[in-house]
Amino acid sequence: MQDITINITDRNGQIHTIDAPTDMNLNLMEVIRMYELAEEGTIGVCGGMAMCASCQCYILNDVLKSERNDDEEAMLSEAYHVKPNSRLGCQINITSNIEGLSIEIAPEQ
């Protein structure tokens, strides 16, 4: 078992440095919910199916190497507050490859 460190800026601008387990098959949206870093009912509304963009976040460093998948592209094309560095947290798996990731949770949809 190995935890990784992720820096998450919440919707109020507060930075949280959290430990996320890599052995539980979690995604970033689930970790944000687990640490209660967004108001309940405002993140992961679709349950992580890439169908609502409530878990949109902005990638703040170059740790994440994966590109958006087709479902993510489609959802973000319809979302608000989208930036070039926008990703859906439900599509980012917690693995050792993203150690040190820094993100900002996007404003509510």
C-alpha positions in Angstrom: 0.0 0.0 0.0 1.2 3.5 -0.9 -0.4 6.8 -0.4 0.4 9.8 -2.6 0.2 13.5 -1.8 -2.2 15.7 -3.8 -2.7 19.5 -3.3 -6.3 20.5 -3.7 -7.5 24.1 -3.7 -11.2 24.2 -2.7 -13.8 26.5 -4.0 -13.0 29.0 -1.2 -9.4 29.2 -2.3 -8.0 27.2 0.7 -5.2 24.8 -0.2 -5.4 21.3 1.3 -2.5 18.8 1.1 -4.0 15.4 1.4 -2.9 11.8 1.3 -4.7 9.6 -1.1 -4.5 5.8 -1.1 -3.4 4.1 -4.4 -4.7 0.7 -3.4 -8.5 1.4 -3.3 -9.2 2.0 -7.0 -10.4 5.6 -6.3 -10.6 8.5 -8.6 -10.0 12.2 -7.8 -13.7 13.0 -7.4 -14.1 10.3 -4.8 -11.1 11.6 -2.9 -12.5 15.1 -2.9 -15.8 13.7 -1.5 -13.9 11.5 1.0 -12.1 14.6 2.5 -15.3 16.7 2.2 -13.5 19.4 0.2 -16.6 20.5 -1.6 -20.1 21.0 -0.2 -22.1 17.8 -0.2 -24.3 17.4 -3.3 -22.1 19.7 -5.4 -19.5 17.3 -6.6 -19.9 13.9 -8.2 -23.6 14.3 -8.9 -23.7 11.7 -11.6 -21.7 9.2 -9.5 -18.6 9.4 -11.6 -20.0 8.6 -15.0 -18.6 11.7 -16.8 -22.2 12.9 -17.3 -22.5 16.1 -15.2 -19.1 18.0 -14.9 -19.8 18.7 -11.2 -16.3 17.3 -10.5 -14.5 19.6 -13.0 -11.1 20.7 -11.8 -8.2 22.7 -13.1 -4.8 21.0 -13.3 -2.2 23.3 -11.9 1.0 21.5 -12.6 2.4 19.1 -15.2 2.2 15.9 -13.1 -0.8 14.4 -14.9 0.3 13.0 -18.3 -3.0 11.5 -19.4 -5.2 13.3 -21.9 -9.0 13.8 -21.8 -11.0 10.8 -23.0 -13.9 11.1 -25.5 -16.6 11.1 -22.7 -14.7 13.8 -20.8 -14.3 15.9 -24.0 -18.0 15.6 -24.7 -19.0 16.6 -21.2 -16.6 19.5 -20.9 -17.8 20.9 -24.3 -21.1 21.5 -22.6 -19.9 22.6 -19.2 -19.4 26.1 -17.7 -16.1 27.6 -16.4 -14.1 25.3 -18.8 -10.4 26.2 -19.2 -7.7 24.5 -21.3 -6.5 22.8 -18.2 -9.9 21.5 -17.2 -10.4 17.8 -16.4 -13.2 15.8 -14.8 -12.0 14.5 -11.4 -14.0 11.2 -11.9 -11.7 10.4 -14.9 -8.5 10.8 -13.0 -7.5 7.6 -11.2 -5.5 7.7 -8.0 -2.2 6.0 -8.9 1.4 6.5 -7.9 1.9 8.3 -11.3 0.1 11.4 -10.1 2.2 11.9 -6.9 2.4 15.7 -6.2 -0.6 16.6 -8.4 -2.0 20.1 -7.8 -5.6 20.9 -8.7 -8.2 23.5 -8.1 -11.9 22.6 -7.9 -13.8 24.5 -10.5 -16.8 26.7 -9.4 -20.2 25.0 -9.2 -22.0 24.3 -12.5 
